[in-house]
Amino acid sequence: MGTPTRSSNTRIGNEMMRLLLTTFAGVVFGIFLGVSFPTLPLTKVNLPSNLFRLIDLTYIEDKYSGFSTQDLLNVLSSLRSCKGRSHRHSDTKIWVPSNPRGAERLPPHIVASESDLYPRRLWGLPREDLIIKPRYLVCFAVGYEQKNNIDAAVKKFSENFSFMLFHYDGRTSEWDDLEWSKGAIHVSTLKQTKWWYAKRFLHPDIVAPYDYIFIWDEDLGLENFDAEEYIKLVRQHGMDISQPGVASNSELSWWMTKRRNDSEVHKETEERPGWCTDPHLPPCAGFVEIMAPVFSREAWRCVWYMIQNDLVHGWGLDLALRKCVEPAHEKIGVVDSQWIVHQTVPSLGNQGQAEKGKAPWEGVRERCKREWTTFKERMAAAEKDYYKAKGIIDPLNSTSH
């Protein structure tokens, strides 16, 4: 009885030995292939199309009796199709470097890089939302106390103009009784200037549909102003940055802005002695004041980038507007035949805070002056850095001029 047991053990031992030798040989062969072809990509291996027919599916079916031959063929076919889809996916991945930053993964025709300020309905077809698309945008920084004056001013503009009100006193709902106000854009943050609002809500890509953008103070009388006629003259005289001529009961800060009785427009003036080093430079030319400027779409795209986030009053900005158009002494001017009255109402100034025995308006005025100095210093430093990086002699410090 013992002999059969020893024979069986011997046979098992021989099979185990063959299995080990076979496994070892397979490992060695695999290492040899890996060393011989280290850079062989799997995607480049072309297997014969009849490989699946060479597989003994009858044996596999017997081994895994729970699966039919058709089931196994379906699995193998799925594996092959998955491989094809993976390859196609890498070829069709979208990446468009010319798209706006962050939108590179989108197909170009779905990218909406610009917007507008047109209110739209909540129902109906989008293409039927707008009966008319206004071509010009008028922005006022307003407080409730100037409501009647703004109401009178708005009536000087046609349906070609959109309106945007920057409420520095927070009293927005109290304008609802005015019919035009229902279609206006109202933005409200307490105690902020029009330049603070403009920097944050009038990005050039948002106001791109508008040919001209008005950014005006609230204390202006428009009895002698016609907006459509103003636009006509601005186009006719090629002015990308302009303002109406100003009449005032008080002394004007800049003679350039004073309305003339003998011309439609003017683009230069004679200032006080010593104020102008060059007749083509501010404040004798290439200059309008920040009280009531009007910008073309192209000029505003440049000016917006020049507005500093922390310098909210805009002082000094008017003297630098010339950097956004060329030649500035021809592209910037004042429209005399469509003129306004500066009423000199210090309403925003009263939004300041009394400190150290000073009235609210005094603190506001001090900050305005400091911002002017800061803006000039930043502009000078930025230009100096640019010229230095380019290896160019700073024209402002050149002895040849």
Order of alpha helices (4+ residues) and beta strands (2+ residues): alpha-alpha-alpha-alpha-beta-alpha-beta-beta-alpha-beta-beta-alpha-beta-beta-beta-alpha-alpha-alpha-beta-alpha
